[in-house]
Amino acid sequence: MQHGQIPLHKMKIGITCGDPAGIGPELIVKLFADHRLLEELTVVAYCPVALLNKWKKQLNLEDLPVQTIQNISQALLGKLNVISPKEQVDVLEGKPSEASARIALWALEKSSEDLSAKTIDAVVTAPVSKQNIHAISPGFTGHTEYYNDRFKAEGALMVLCAERLKVALATNHIAIKDIPAAVVKDTVVTAIKNLDVMLRQDFNVIKPKIAVLGLNPHAGESGTIGMEEMEQISPAISNAKNSGILAFGPYSADGFFGAGSCFEFDAVLAMYHDQGLTGFKAIAFDAGVNYTAGLSIIRTSPGHGTAFDLAGKGESSAEGMRNALYLAIDAVRNRRNYTANNQNPLGFSAGQKEYEGIA
């Protein structure tokens, strides 16, 4: 363990069930099928305990030590600690409903309370159905937007992460027709800066190199296929460079991913959802982790969705969930180390006064 690293046994990670009509509860149980990790790390699941016990039985994992608790102070090392909703659970796997949406939103809000109180160090969120939650909470458009509002962030950034590739989105879940108006200089500048900070403090990249994609085909062809690159994106890149950030572009998305140029940078900033995620998922798919940059808290999630079509069948892979947990652990450690290493413990001005006094 490196100097200053937070030991695993002193770390608490929350895991939400996502939409319980999906594969979230199954993934939580599969994640700790080999429950030696529970001996090293305090884990708190925000999930109906009945669903976890169901999956314990279905997967023949009766020795998985599940403990229901009322609050974080009761969480124990060596147990899968579970904070369960008080209301009656009436969920049919594979069939999203108002009840499953309410549980998904409850898990999100309850874990956020604990993040705010700093009683957990990070949260791993299982997938939710945006449509399902939107039906009971019309303002909900996704995890990233929820955390942006909840923690009063400035431009929370969705970043899909794999071993060799990280792709961030300047805009999130908005209609294609609304994208050009949303791709403005200030938005792109904020995204580049948040991505740079994320790479430095949470991924331990000393001098990040960031590639920025254009919005239009062929990155606008010098204005012949659109002016956004010349009027908004290029000025944003120049602004970032003037701040000391190694930002490059704008690049044409098709050739950039097709030629493998995406592997030559520490991260890529795409202008919209499908532009970035089509390239990413063609390369990484279920192994990818969704990381939210630009927040005071640490949140990760598997890169896949609720998989309602697989729910209840026991066929889902926990690889994405496991990668999300490991990334959350690494990010907590890296951020703690970054904060400690960038403090000024000597107090320069005070030291200067002492020096002048001696003189």
Buried (B, 14 or more C-beta within 10 A) or exposed (E): EEEEEBEBEEBBBBBBBBBBBBBBBBBBBBBBEEBEBBEBBBBBBBBBBEBBBBBBEEBEBEEBBBEBBEEBEEBEBBBBBBBBBEEEBEBEBBEBBEBBBBBBBBBBBBBBEBBEEEBBBBBBBBBBBBEBBBBEBEEBBBBBBBBBEBBEBEBBBBBBBBEEBBBBBBBBBBEEEEBBEBBBBEBBBBBBBBBBBBBBBBBBBEEBBBBBBBBBEBBBEEEEBBBBBBBBBBBBBEBBEEEEBBBBBBBBBEEBBEEEBBEEBBBBBBBBBEBBBBBBBEBBEBBBBBBBBBBEBBBBBBBBBBBBEBBBEEEBBBBBBBBBBBBBBBBBBBBBBBEEEEEEEEEEEEEEEEEEEEE
